[in-house]
Amino acid sequence: MTKVLNFLDPLPIVSAVLMGVALWLIFIWVPTEINQGAVQRILYFHVPVAWGSMLGIFVVSGSSIMYLWNKNEKWDRLAVASAEVGVVFGGLMLLSGMIWARPVWSVWWTGEAKLTTALILFFIYVAYLMFRAYFPPGAQRQRLAAVIGLIGAANTPIIYFAANLWAQAHPPIVTGPAADAESSLGSDLGTVLLVSTLAFTFLFIYLLQIRLKVRKAEDDIIELKRNSGTHAPISQAPPDQAQSTEARGTS
């Protein structure tokens, strides 16, 4: 019965349908951009995964605040699961950006503010996960990891506004509240970008749900081992030794 309910879970179905629609819009429906050509289609992947990487760090920081407030382990698990998904989206953000930059800018990477702050966000994800992996388990690890997550959240608005604050090779903001009329996308391009962003958002939520279940299962196993070790007998003589001791007693 549980397998049937998991199969009918609407989240992966909605994610798959939206992703299929987005791919059709990107490669078939939307016209090719005049200035950059076919390579401009990377925009419809680059922006959604960048949004996912920033969404992830906001979930990490929000969950960390909730954990510091009420010390509930579910918030700590949500923070770790979000960081695991966010680092994947962050890596895809950097990779898609470099693939797009090479034919347009003739270089793979520039040291401008937008790219540098995005790279810092990726390193914050890596630092968070490495700290969780190597620091001894306990409340102190969770508190310090929460601080790292909050630092990442503070970096996110800088990423969003960097292209407008320090205008360089990276194009200005094309979507969101800071986008102006001159830099905004047209109706067709904007529609495709919106659908693609929705598809990757649902994909992010679905992956987060999976990682959260895995983290919960891992914590349950650790707790079960801890409890079984606590209630186990302190010592027990091997069977052969017990038999020999009984034989000496009867002789």
Summary of the structure (lengths in Angstrom):
residues: 251
radius of gyration: 25.2
end to end distance: 60.9
largest distance: 101.8
contacts: 732
relative contact order: 0.13
helix: 79%
strand: 1%
